[in-house]
Amino acid sequence: MLMKFAIQDFIEEKKYMNLSPNTVNSYNATLKDFQRFCSDKELIDIDEVREATVKSFLIYCQEVRGNNVVSRNTKLHHLKIFFNYLETIEVIAEKKNPVRRMKLAKEDIQIEAFTDLHIKQMLGYFRRLKYRDKSFFAYRGHTIIVFLLSTGARVGELVNVKWKDVDLVNHSITLFGKARQQQSIPITDKLVKELAEYKIFSEKELGRKTEYVFTSREGKQMTDNSVKLIFKRLKEVMNFNDVRLSAHTFRHTFAHKCLMAGMDIFTLQKLLRHTDLRMCQRYLSLWGTALKEQNDKYNPLNNIEI
């Protein structure tokens, strides 16, 4: 079977399975890259692909594209799903599956969190812009930071939030995020106040009510990329050299602050909307020493005479 037809079939299957557009696009980007790489080597048929071909592609991604180990593992993961699908529909035999024995590379994962100073500097930057000219973009950036810090939301969850999902009376919000899952989480009084004020401001500034909480100047839903661009520009202004300035770092910061304050790992798992405990356990392992003061404060022996 020609590779381009196999890829088309796979992508159509994923669309039929109702995977999110972001997931489908991510699969498609990896497979198109792989197809171009193979075409340059005059490999156009699925049966011509070997394990060595896939390894060469990943080395190319590392040395020419500059992909880090996480990116390469993501691409290998996509290729595994693709070839396993072809095996399932009997386009290739199990023994001819080129990724059957391939394992993901070991990742040196760094999880960074913002300090209070980082956060104050970022909020101060948007606040100064906001007070100077009441810029819609400055107010939106300020509120996005407050929202991410208070909820630990993913970028995809942030852009999908609609005003109908925000209950300012009962202090809760429904997030629609990874794997098309919806989950309601509580929000604090501070965030309720910030969102209420932002709602009034944005309606006056845009001259109408909007469906989504965070929108463009035209009132349209923001995209993942537009949020990432906000933090790309902010990174250039802040010039932090000790932490990665990205939207996802706020998620790590949320976890860090919660653990430091004594939150249990099961509650953190629910608030972060993880399906299992593995990531939260990684947070706990990383910041376990930061829990010493909490243990000193709450340890059962504190109030027992021995």
Buried (B, 14 or more C-beta within 10 A) or exposed (E): EEBBEBBEBBBEEBEEEEBBEEBBEBBBEBBEBBBEBBEEEEBEEBEEBEEEBBBBBBEBBBEEEEBEBEBBBBBBBBBBBBBBBBBEEEBBEEEBBBBBEBEEEEEEEEBBBBEEEBBEBBBEBBBEBBEEEEBBBBBBBBBBBBBBBBBBBBBBBBBBBEBEBBBBEEEBBBBBBBEEEEBEBEBEEEBBEBBEEBBEBBBEBBEEEBEBBBBBEEBEBBBBEBBBEBBEEBEEEBEBEEBBBBBBBBBBBBBBBBBBEEBEBEEBBEBBBBEEEEBBEEBBEBBEEEBEEBEEEEEEEEEEEE
